[in-house]
Amino acid sequence: MNLTKYLSSCGINSRRKCAELIKSGNVSINGVRVTQPGTQVEASDRVEVGGKKVLLPQKIYILLNKPPGYTCTNSDPFAKKKAIDLIQLQGEQAGIRLFSAGRLDKESEGLLIFTNDGSYAEQLTHPRQEVCKEYIVQVSRDFSQSTLKSLQKGITDDGEFLKPVSIEYLKPKMYRFILNEGKKREIRRMVKSAGARTLKLQRVAVGKLKLDVAPGKWRLMSAADIKKSLAG
């Protein structure tokens, strides 16, 4: 990868700041000072910043059960409760910068994945990958059959077309929504268009990866978990 991306991935700073750092002459590769941000870095290279060796961090993948009331941002100074703060890494993993691969709005809850692997996050969230997400949604009143059919076909809201993969009636005022896109507040907007309110919205699966920890708890994901999350 190029040197700017390498330093950013190491957690040195943003890509823009890393490019400036390289141009200032504070970075070397195998003992040779480098000033071109686009210089390529190989796995065997020794990269130093200010004379100190830097290494790409271990790739981390975490499944969190986000409770309602927590925001997915890492940097909002006005957010009183951030989902990232529920994750406390220890030992060599402490200090690794994580970000959420996809989001849940503040009042929604359920399965949220945090990682430092940008390529994985893109696979998980880009619409072309069509990774399905499953939600259990409690609403203020049941949908009529005609309304349900209308939602299934897709609706236009604020100039944006919203269409679920499927909506399944589970029991009175409870539905299962399957989405393969992550448009902002998509389910809440569909429910509102049907003349109802969303009382509870919980993501219970990403791909074939199921939510299996208590609210506010998290666990490290295995290679099998990662494969499941990208399946279906």
N, C-alpha and C positions, 0 to 999 in steps of 0.2 A: 504494500500500500504506500501512498505518498506520505512524506514526513509530517505534513500538517495533520493529516487524519490520524497517523500513528500517535503523535503527541496528544491530540485531543482524546483518543481512545485510552491513553494512559492516565487521563484525568488531570493533565497539566493545566489546561484552560480550554476556552472555546476555540474553534478552528481559526477564527479571525485573529484572536490573541496569540495563538500558537504560530501562525504565519508571521506575525510581527516579531515574535521571539526569535524565529529562525533568521529573519532578515537582519536582526540586530547582532548576529554572530555568536549567540550564546549556546548554539547546538552543534554537536559533533557526531559523526558516524565513523566508528572504527578509528577514532583519534584525529580525524580530519574535520576541520570546521566547515560547516555547510551553511549557505545563506539563501539557497533556493528552496522555497516551500514545497515545490513539486518533486523534489528529489525522492527517488524510490528507496524504500527500506525493505531488506530481506530478513527472513526469520533469524538468520545467523548473525546479523549485524549487532554491534554494540552501540547503542544510542545514549548520549549523555547530554544533560541540560545543566549548564553551569558547573560542569565537572562531575555531576552525579548521574549514575546510570539509571535509566528509566526502563520499565518493562510493561508490556501489555498486561492488564489485570486478568485474573482468572474469570472465565465466563460464568455468570451466575444467573439462575432461573428460579424464580420464587412464585409460588401460588399463595395468594392472600385472600381471605374472606373479608372483604371490606364492609364494615358496618355503615349504616346510614349516618350522615352528618360529617363524613370525612371527604375532603377534596383530593383529586388525583394530581394536583400540581406539586412541583418540588420547590417552587420559588415565590409563590404568592405571599407577600408579607401580611396580608389581611386574613389569610386562612388560619383560623384558630386550631383546626384539627386536620392534619394531612395524613393520607393513607401511608405514605412512605415512612412516617415516624413510628408506625406500628412494627416495622421491620428493624430488628437490632442484630446486625451481623457481628460475629466474634472472630478473634484471632486474625489470621492473614486476610480474611474477607472484610474485616472492619475497614471502613473508609472507602470502599468501592462505591462509585456513584451509580445508582440504579435509576431507571425511569419506567413508567408504566407502559406496557405494550397494549395500547387501547385504553379507553377510559370508561368510567362510570360517573354519572353526575353526582352531585353532593348527596342527594337524598336516596339514590339507588344503592343497592348492596350486592354482595356476592363475589363471584370469582373474578379476581384481578391479577394479572401476571406482571411481575416486575423483573427487569433484566438489565444487563449492560451490553447486550448483543444486539446491535442495530439491525443486522441482516435478518435475524430471527424475528425481531419486532416488525419489520417490514413485511415479512412473509405472513405474519399473523394478522396484520391489519389492512394490508392493501386490498382494495375491492377485487382486483383481478384474481386473487388467490381464492376468493369465495369460501373462506373458512367460516363455518356456521357457528353462531352463538345462540345459546338457548336461555330463555328467560321465563320465569314464573311471575305472572302479573296479576295483582288483585286490583279490581276496579270498583267504582262506586255503584255501578248497575250493569246488568247483563246487556250484551249486544243482541239486537234482533238478528234473525237469519239474513235479512237483506243487508243490514249494516256489516255483518261479518263477511259476507260475500264481497261487499264493496271494498272493505279493508284488504281482503285477500288479493283483489285485482290491483290494488295500489291507489293511492290518493295523491293529490298535489296540495302541498301546504307551503305557503310563502314562496311560491315559485319553484319548489323542489319536489320531485317525485319520490314518494316513499312507498316501498313495496316489500312486505315480508316474504320470506320463503314459505312460511305457513303460520297459521294461528289455529290452535286447538282448544276447544272448550274442555275444561277439566271438571269443574263443579260450579255451583252458583258464584258468580262474580270472580271467577278464577280462570285464567287462560295461560296457555303455553305459546309464547312467540318464538319463532326461529328467524334470525336475521343473518345475512351474509355481508352486510355493509354496516358501517358505523357512523351513520349520519347523526348529527347533534340532536339529542333528546328524541330520537326517532319514534320510539314506542309511545312516549308521553304525548307526542304530537298526534299520533294516530288515534290514541284513546280519546284525546280531547276533541278530535274531529268527529268522533262517534257520539259526542255529547256526554261523555263520562269523565271521571277523574281517576287518576292513577293513585291508588292508596299504598301499594307496595310493589316494588320492582326489584327482583332478585335474579342476577345472572347465575345459572347453575351449571353451565357447561360451555367450554370453548373447544370446538372440534369434537373429539370424543373424550376429552379430559373433563372429568366430573369434579364438582366442588365437594371436598371431603374433610374440611377443617371447620372448626367452630368460628363464629363471628369474632373478628379481631385477631385471629390466629393465622399463622403462616407456616409453610414448610418449603424446603428446597425441592425442586423438581428433578426427576431422574431423566435419563435419556429416553426411556419409554414414555414418560409424561410429555416430553417435548414432541415426540412423534405423534402421540395421541392428539395433542393440541392443534396440530396442523392437518389432522385427518378429517375427512368428511366436509 
